[in-house]
Structures are given as structure tokens and as C-alpha cells.
Amino acid sequence: MKVSRSSDEYVAMVLLVDDQMMVGEAVRRMLSGEPNIDFHYCSDPNEAIAVAREVQPTVILQDLVMPDVDGLDLVRKYRLDPATNSIPIIVLSTKEEATIKREAFTAGANDYLVKLPDPMELVARIRYHSRAHLNQVQRDEAYRALRESQQQLMQANLELQSLAMADGLTGLSNRRHCDEYIAAEWAVLLRRQQPLSVLMIDVDDFKKYNDQYGHLAGDDVLKHVASAIRGNCPGPIDLAARFGGEEFIMVLHAPSRAELETIGGRICHDVECLGRPEGALGIDRRVTVSIGGALMTPRHDKSPADLIEVADNALYEAKRQGKNRAVICQD
């Protein structure tokens, strides 16, 4: 029988582990008239752990001297088992001896009584340890509930933070997050004197596309272009963002101009494939992008705005050269 965990009644469940039946009967009689104390008896110490797991007592009365089983070893086993490690243990010994008492407390016992104890003292100690155990259980449950609530709140905050950093249409990072990211990376790479790269990506003739096919079709194009950009973002610390309207940006740690040209070329190819009959748009509508790239090692007399300006100029050059291409400049 499992004990009720009511904090108001403090119902105590006593498990006595003792191989002597007469001791079991004597303790049962001591407790039989006591309200809110349930009694369970285990005469086989080899079954004590299994019985304790099932009964979940609020206190264990544990004999120290039993055939084939060392009572102190059994106390240690209770403490090693997650189902019983917090249950109070009152050890029962045949004599009051300091050495045995010290060993019992070292093994993990909470209290020590010479059997058979005075009934009033036994009841008082059972109630004390049961009340303390139930209070601890209640605190643990409240703590677990609090931790769960905190974790749920933290997850909700992370989701909100993620939403605050994302563009609602494309799922890429938004302009604000991009500005914060590039400023932070610029500061880090300024100290390290390592280069930072930017690709500015613009959907060619997007206004004409919108006018011809409608804004919903235009939104669909932006989503697919964003997917093509995301698929070509090479590293976990690189960033792809919607810069505004039909313009996108990639902040990269590409070490060379050649690598930027490769990434830009792949994006142009993947976007052009979108408008083919077998492409993601599923229709024969031409869609292309122009890309301007810049590679710069941060200096104190420069800023991220200078890097973006160089990439913008390269983008205008890509448009001037006929669109659907990437032009890369290196400062």
C-alpha cells in the first residue's frame, strides 16, 4: 500500500525490515492504535529494496543484524537506489554502542534506536522523520514544477527572440539582426586582423514581375530566392538576411575573392533554375539575381558601412553588365 502524500495529514508509511517475526509483530502493535501511520513489514532482507520501491515508505526501520545480509550494506544500497535514496532510515540495534552508531550514520542512516524502543519514542521519531521527508518531497515537487515553468518560459523567450531576429516572409535574419551581427563580427575581426566578406543580392526587375504576376507571386519568388541563398550559406557562423524589399545580404567569413565568386555564381545559377518549367516555382517565369561582393580586412578608419558600400557598388556594376551575375571587389 502506497502512502498518500497529503501535506495536511502527514500520513506516515512505515516499512520495517527485520528477519524476526516477533519484532515485526511487536512494532505492529506499537503502531496499531496510532492515527495516520500505516505499517508494512518485510521479513526477507533480500527483498527489502524491491519492497521499498513498491511501498515508497516515509520511513524505514532497518535491523542491523540479519542472516546473510549486513544491515549497514543494505542501508548503503537504499542510498544508491534513486527510488529510495531520500527515504529516512532508522536503524535498530540490539545495543547502544558508539562505534556501531557512527558506522550506521556513515552508511547513510538518519537515526538510531535500540530495539525494542519505547513506543512513545518510536512514534515520535517516525512522525518527525516522516514529516521531514514529506516536506522535502513537497519542496522537490514544487522545485521541479518551478524548474519546468522556468524552462518553458526560457523556451518561449528563445522563440520570441528568434522571431524578433527573423524576417517574417523569408525566414532569414532581418535587417536589425544583420546590422547587430555585422557590427559584432567587425569588432572581433578588427582585433584579429582577419577579413570579412559581404554579398549584396538583388532580384532583377522585381517590380516588373510584381506588376505582371501580382504581389503574392512576388512573395513566392522572394521565399524561393531566400531558400537558394540559405542553401549556399557555407558556414555555421555566416549569416543570410533580408536587407529590405527584394534585396538580400550575406555576411561571410570567406577567405578569398575566388571563394566569393564561387558562392555568388552558385546563387545566380540556383535562382535562375527556379523559373524553369522543372524549377521550384513550377512555371516558366524567368527569375534572376544580380550580386555585388566585397572583401575587406577591418581597420580603425573603416566601418561595416564602408564594406556594404563597396558591395553595393559592385552590385550596381553587375546590373550594368547585364544582370544575372556576380561582381566581386576587394578593398
SULHUSUL-V986565 format. One record per backbone hydrogen bond with DSSP energy under -1.0 kcal/mol. NH is the residue of the N-H (numbers start at 1). CO is the residue of the C=O. If there is no record, write none. Layout:
BEGIN
nh & co
NH & CO
NH & CO
END
This chain:
BEGIN
nh & co
10 & 6
12 & 36
14 & 38
15 & 59
16 & 40
17 & 61
18 & 42
24 & 20
25 & 21
26 & 22
27 & 23
28 & 24
29 & 25
30 & 26
31 & 27
32 & 28
34 & 31
38 & 12
40 & 14
42 & 16
47 & 44
51 & 47
52 & 48
53 & 49
54 & 50
55 & 51
56 & 52
58 & 13
59 & 13
60 & 88
61 & 15
62 & 90
63 & 17
64 & 92
71 & 64
74 & 70
75 & 71
76 & 72
77 & 73
78 & 74
79 & 75
80 & 76
81 & 77
84 & 81
85 & 81
87 & 84
90 & 60
91 & 111
92 & 62
93 & 113
101 & 97
102 & 98
103 & 99
104 & 100
105 & 101
106 & 102
107 & 103
109 & 104
110 & 89
111 & 89
113 & 91
115 & 93
122 & 118
123 & 119
124 & 120
125 & 121
126 & 122
127 & 123
128 & 124
129 & 125
130 & 126
131 & 127
132 & 128
133 & 129
134 & 130
135 & 131
136 & 132
137 & 133
138 & 134
139 & 135
140 & 136
141 & 137
142 & 138
143 & 139
144 & 140
145 & 141
146 & 142
147 & 143
148 & 144
149 & 145
150 & 146
151 & 147
152 & 148
153 & 149
154 & 150
155 & 151
156 & 152
157 & 153
158 & 154
159 & 155
160 & 156
161 & 157
162 & 158
163 & 159
164 & 160
165 & 161
167 & 172
171 & 167
173 & 240
174 & 165
178 & 174
179 & 175
180 & 176
181 & 177
182 & 178
183 & 179
184 & 180
185 & 181
186 & 182
187 & 183
188 & 184
189 & 185
190 & 186
191 & 187
192 & 188
193 & 189
194 & 189
196 & 296
197 & 252
198 & 294
199 & 250
200 & 292
201 & 248
202 & 290
203 & 246
204 & 288
209 & 205
210 & 206
211 & 207
212 & 208
213 & 209
214 & 210
218 & 214
219 & 215
220 & 216
221 & 217
222 & 218
223 & 219
224 & 220
225 & 221
226 & 222
227 & 223
228 & 224
229 & 225
230 & 226
231 & 227
232 & 229
233 & 230
238 & 235
239 & 251
241 & 249
242 & 173
243 & 247
244 & 247
247 & 244
248 & 201
249 & 241
250 & 199
251 & 239
252 & 197
260 & 256
261 & 257
262 & 258
263 & 259
264 & 260
265 & 261
266 & 262
267 & 263
268 & 264
269 & 265
270 & 266
271 & 267
272 & 268
273 & 269
274 & 271
276 & 273
279 & 276
281 & 274
282 & 279
285 & 283
290 & 202
291 & 325
292 & 200
293 & 327
294 & 198
295 & 329
296 & 196
302 & 299
307 & 303
308 & 304
309 & 305
310 & 306
311 & 307
312 & 308
313 & 309
314 & 310
315 & 311
316 & 312
317 & 313
318 & 314
319 & 315
320 & 316
321 & 317
322 & 319
323 & 318
327 & 291
329 & 293
331 & 295
END
